[in-house]
Amino acid sequence: AKGEQKIKVTTEKRRYGKPTTLVSGFDKSIDIKSTAKALKAELACGGTVKDGKIELQGDHKRQVKPILVKLGFAEESIES
């Protein structure tokens, strides 16, 4: 199931110019909460899960892809 995901990693500016990294495109079969927990622990940042998307505090666009690959997602399916 992890191989055929179309995961998209984007950043956006929030209030007061704070950057936020959004990881979206997960299927219902994936446990998003545990994935978010692993990302937050690895990146040492805060975050949440909203509407099937993982929101991470800070700009982590470059660091997210290798961590997702380590968690078992296919590298080709991750678009940043």
Protein Blocks (a to p, Z undefined) as FASTA:
>chain_A
ZZmcccdddddddehhiacdddehiafkbcfklmmmmmmmmnopadddeehiacdedjfk
lmmmmmmmmnopafklpcZZ
